[in-house]
Amino acid sequence: MREIGHFIGGKQVKGASGRTADVFQPMTGEVIGKVALASKAELRAAVENAKAAQPAWAATNLQRRARVMFKFLELVQRDYDALADLLCREHGKTIADAKGDIQRGVEVVEFACGIPHLMKGEFTDGAGPGIDLYSMRQPLGVVAGITPFNFPAMIPMWKFAPAIACGNAFILKPSERDPGVPMRLAELMIEAGLPAGILNVVNGDKEAVDAILDDPDIRAVGFVGSSAIAEYVYTRGTANGKRVQAFGGAKNHMIVMPDADMDQVVDALMGAGYGSAGERCMAIAVAVPVGKKTADNLVDRLIPRVESLKIGPSTAADADFGPLVTKQHLEKVRNYVELGIKEGAKLKVDGRGFKMQGYENGFYMGGCLFDEVKPEMRIYKEEIFGPVLSVVRAKDYKEALDLPSKHEYGNGVAIFTRDGDAARDFAAKVDVGMVGINFAIPVPLAYHTFGGWKRSFFGDLNQHGPDSVRFYTKTKTITARWPSGIKDGAEFVIPTMK
Ligand code: NAD
């Protein structure tokens, strides 16, 4: 049995709290490890370490900091297969999808390699007589990231790569459900030349999270997870004077206009609805066909595709998706299907009975498809986070536009159409943070920013892209006047540029 402690001061350390959590292998249902759950004192030890190491790292020139990132990229390439294997065993997603998880993280590390350019300040020459005005970006000090189970490589990299490149020291509190990959990433950062203490991984649960939110030396917290916890983290963190960005849950819609290419639509819905067993914050959970003809056609085409989904163990090369993350989560998703039936939605494909031969204790279920889901149903309002797609029929474009706009979540949304006018109008008007046009999972690339709206995000600055540099730095502005520009005598009036 693997024992997973913490990574503090550049090395693995054993947990000292006496509390642990089981780490499962979802494809077999076995417990494959025990992860330590940190106490407040252990979190504090990591912060002390980070605090001591940070000034020298901030003083390290930008190109050297970038070189650590470049080297880290090489090491991730070297260990890609092993990382993907570890990831799929703890999470349950397929090996191909695990590689995608790593790759989307790598892209943000590549972005962070540009830190000498990204940290450049602004300069105004001759703002007045002999006066220069300039601004610089400085790191915050010790910052933290709290991440969810569903992207155990990507989201930790989204958080620590920009923060560390900016000159901060980082405390990562990954999900206790799949901590193996974040621990390996920290080791690789040290192997890449990062000084000890700059990236620390503290495993844990609510106790560690609360210790982060209350620690006076942690200046900023980047959180990703469910909305209730995101709101809690935002409220408690900001009350303690921290800068907080807290990304929450989602219920992403895909609008299908009558003129859309239906082959593309069905392929897109299959991938975005059922990929990774629906455990993605950008998964499509709701399909909104516009008009009866579109809806009937869509449902008729979806049924055989959902029935023939290939579910397999995470290591199977040909599986469309693997098991869910835990037995508890599997039960939750099954209960939502039961609830949908009670609420009156039409269950067209029922995947609840699926059993994976040879893996009977794994956390599997087949794809489910609901038709005639109504906005007042809980299966529409709440995030299910499983392989369950709901069809909500809209009579016209206006009704389709209103559905995602009025939903409490606002992470991603997509419209499939050939009509440029409709697409343009939709992108401008929909009350959602990330929009795809004939693109089902519009996760922006690393050099743009990622963030939802409404209950999908609490905070101001998005993750990755230019916002990540703004989030992990503070701006200092300097007004300098040289002796040749100074007139004799005291000035009692506020300086102006009359
Ligand atoms: P979660 O909210 O259960 O856990 C997220 C983090 O919070 C973990 O590190 C966990 O240890 C910690 N945590 C859990 N309960 C806590 C509590 N009571 N107090 C303090 N901390 C606590 O989320 P999850 O199940 O790991 O991840 C899935 C969720 O994350 C989904 O809702 C999904 O939509 C969301 N998500 C959002 C984004 C985004 O960018 N918006 C991206 C990925 C996932």
Boltz pocket constraint, residues with backbone or C-beta under 6 A from the ligand:
constraints:
  - pocket:
      binder: B
      contacts: [[A, 146], [A, 147], [A, 148], [A, 149], [A, 150], [A, 151], [A, 173], [A, 174], [A, 175], [A, 176], [A, 204], [A, 205], [A, 206], [A, 209], [A, 210], [A, 224], [A, 225], [A, 226], [A, 227], [A, 229], [A, 230], [A, 247], [A, 248], [A, 249], [A, 250], [A, 280], [A, 281], [A, 383], [A, 385], [A, 411], [A, 452], [A, 456]]
      max_distance: 6.0
